[in-house]
Amino acid sequence: MQPSSRSIEPEGLFDGLKPGAILLGAVVDNLATLVGSIALVVALRPAEVSSPDEEASRAALESLATDPGFLLWSMLLGVACTVLGGYVGARRAGRLHVRHGGWIAVASAALGVAFMLVAGQQPGPARPLWYEALGWALLLPAGLAGGALAGFVQALGGGRGRS
């Protein structure tokens, strides 16, 4: 008896993916990051950021952009939000969880960059290169981890119908 030549995973790069689930995960990631970032800034510098003096608020935000503690919390928040987006989107897809999680991370990054371009976000103080490099390096693993978590939860029987 010969083993089946048919693979369990689809062979094409986009085979078996659900675009709606990927978009959902990317939107969840970006919204969670936005809300979480605002909460983080307010939690770390509530008085300075909410000051009626616009110059004082801007100075407080600029000092946060180079503060190691803020950068660490911001990185953890961003990774957690990407895991959440990967999880939500992959759960919605109900199949190929890790693959969906990876594509959610890619779509989320693209959506975030597009939003910044459309919103005409003014460049703020430059964050350290290590921060930017680490953020990009952790993006895909975070999405994959969210997808893997969704698959794990579904395998435990805590999810939508099996596909």
C-alpha positions as CSV (number, residue, x, y, z in Angstrom):
1,M,0.0,0.0,0.0
2,Q,1.4,3.3,-1.0
3,P,1.1,6.4,1.2
4,S,-1.3,9.0,-0.1
5,S,0.3,11.7,-2.2
6,R,-2.3,14.1,-1.0
7,S,-1.0,16.5,1.7
8,I,-3.0,17.5,4.7
9,E,-2.1,21.2,4.2
10,P,-3.0,23.0,0.9
11,E,-0.1,23.4,-1.4
12,G,-0.6,26.9,-2.7
13,L,0.4,29.9,-0.7
14,F,-3.2,31.2,-0.4
15,D,-5.1,27.9,-0.6
16,G,-7.6,27.4,2.1
17,L,-7.4,30.9,3.5
18,K,-10.4,32.9,4.5
19,P,-9.8,36.6,3.6
20,G,-12.6,37.8,5.9
21,A,-11.0,36.0,8.9
22,I,-7.6,37.5,8.0
23,L,-9.1,41.0,7.8
24,L,-11.0,40.5,11.1
25,G,-7.8,39.5,12.8
26,A,-5.9,42.5,11.4
27,V,-8.6,44.9,12.5
28,V,-8.7,43.4,16.0
29,D,-4.9,43.7,16.2
30,N,-4.8,47.3,15.1
31,L,-7.8,48.5,17.2
32,A,-6.4,46.7,20.3
33,T,-3.0,48.2,19.7
34,L,-4.5,51.7,19.3
35,V,-6.7,51.5,22.5
36,G,-3.9,49.8,24.5
37,S,-1.3,52.4,23.4
38,I,-3.6,55.2,24.5
39,A,-4.2,53.5,27.9
40,L,-0.5,52.8,28.3
41,V,0.5,56.5,27.7
42,V,-2.2,57.7,30.0
43,A,-1.2,55.1,32.7
44,L,2.5,56.1,32.5
45,R,2.2,59.9,32.2
46,P,-1.4,60.9,33.1
47,A,-0.8,64.5,34.2
48,E,1.8,65.5,31.6
49,V,-0.1,64.0,28.6
50,S,-3.5,65.4,29.6
51,S,-2.1,68.9,30.3
52,P,-4.0,71.7,28.6
53,D,-0.6,73.1,27.6
54,E,0.0,71.5,24.1
55,E,3.8,72.0,24.3
56,A,3.9,70.2,27.7
57,S,1.9,67.3,26.3
58,R,4.1,67.0,23.2
59,A,7.3,67.0,25.4
60,A,5.8,64.3,27.6
61,L,5.0,62.1,24.5
62,E,8.5,62.7,23.1
63,S,10.1,61.7,26.4
64,L,8.1,58.5,26.4
65,A,9.2,57.6,22.9
66,T,12.8,57.1,24.2
67,D,12.0,55.9,27.7
68,P,13.2,52.2,28.0
69,G,10.3,51.3,30.4
70,F,7.7,52.6,28.0
71,L,9.4,51.0,25.0
72,L,9.4,47.6,26.8
73,W,5.7,47.9,27.8
74,S,4.9,49.1,24.3
75,M,6.6,46.2,22.7
76,L,4.9,43.7,25.0
77,L,1.5,45.4,24.2
78,G,2.1,45.2,20.5
79,V,3.1,41.6,20.6
80,A,0.1,40.7,22.8
81,C,-2.3,42.5,20.4
82,T,-0.9,40.7,17.4
83,V,-1.3,37.4,19.3
84,L,-4.9,38.4,20.0
85,G,-5.6,39.4,16.4
86,G,-4.1,36.1,15.2
87,Y,-6.2,34.2,17.7
88,V,-9.5,35.9,16.9
89,G,-9.0,35.7,13.1
90,A,-7.8,32.1,13.2
91,R,-10.7,31.1,15.4
92,R,-13.1,32.7,12.9
93,A,-11.4,30.8,10.1
94,G,-11.9,27.5,12.0
95,R,-9.1,25.8,10.0
96,L,-5.4,26.2,9.1
97,H,-5.0,28.2,12.3
98,V,-1.3,28.8,12.2
99,R,-1.3,29.8,8.5
100,H,-4.2,32.2,9.2
101,G,-2.3,33.6,12.1
102,G,0.8,34.3,10.0
103,W,-1.2,36.1,7.3
104,I,-3.1,38.1,9.9
105,A,0.2,39.4,11.2
106,V,1.3,40.4,7.7
107,A,-2.1,42.0,6.9
108,S,-2.1,43.8,10.3
109,A,1.3,45.3,9.5
110,A,0.1,46.4,6.1
111,L,-3.1,47.8,7.6
112,G,-1.2,49.7,10.2
113,V,1.2,51.2,7.7
114,A,-1.7,52.2,5.4
115,F,-3.5,53.8,8.3
116,M,-0.5,55.9,9.2
117,L,-0.1,57.0,5.5
118,V,-3.7,57.9,5.1
119,A,-3.9,59.7,8.4
120,G,-0.8,61.7,7.5
121,Q,0.8,60.9,10.9
122,Q,3.5,63.3,11.7
123,P,6.8,61.7,12.4
124,G,7.6,61.9,16.1
125,P,10.8,61.3,17.8
126,A,12.7,58.4,16.3
127,R,12.5,55.2,18.4
128,P,15.7,53.3,18.8
129,L,16.7,51.0,15.9
130,W,16.7,47.9,18.2
131,Y,13.1,48.6,19.1
132,E,12.0,48.9,15.4
133,A,14.0,45.7,14.5
134,L,12.7,43.7,17.4
135,G,9.1,44.8,16.6
136,W,9.4,43.6,13.0
137,A,11.1,40.4,14.1
138,L,8.4,39.5,16.6
139,L,5.5,40.4,14.3
140,L,5.2,37.1,12.4
141,P,5.9,34.8,15.4
142,A,3.2,36.6,17.4
143,G,0.6,36.1,14.7
144,L,1.7,32.4,14.3
145,A,1.4,32.0,18.1
146,G,-2.1,33.5,18.1
147,G,-3.1,31.1,15.3
148,A,-1.5,28.1,17.1
149,L,-3.4,29.1,20.3
150,A,-6.7,29.2,18.3
151,G,-5.9,25.7,17.0
152,F,-5.1,24.4,20.4
153,V,-8.3,25.8,21.9
154,Q,-10.4,24.3,19.0
155,A,-8.7,21.0,19.5
156,L,-9.7,21.0,23.1
157,G,-13.3,21.3,22.0
158,G,-13.7,24.9,22.9
159,G,-14.6,26.3,19.5
160,R,-16.6,26.4,16.4
161,G,-17.3,23.3,14.4
162,R,-14.4,21.2,13.2
163,S,-13.3,21.7,9.6
